[in-house]
Amino acid sequence: MPWCLERSWDRGSCQLSLGGSEAQAIAIEIEKMKASRPLTHDLLKSALETFAIQVTEVVINNMVEGVFFAKLALRLRKPRRGN
């Protein structure tokens, strides 16, 4: 059964339907819990942090058979001294 994630902004709202595993991954992050193994998004987050890359924008540009597709805008942050 899909879960619904909804958030309202001054200019409108965003509503997404999530599967159980996606909802669980969000709950793990919100509750600051530790998963038994790294999840896909954990690996992406780790790679972005390692290479000092910041996500500046996410644009959902397509949906095919209930799967969202998006483009990410990325920016290289200034490297810290010693790295």
Beta strands, then each sheet from edge to edge (+ up, - down):
strand 1: 3-9
strand 2: 12-18
strand 3: 53-64
strand 4: 67-76
sheet 1: 1+ 2-
sheet 2: 3+ 4-
end
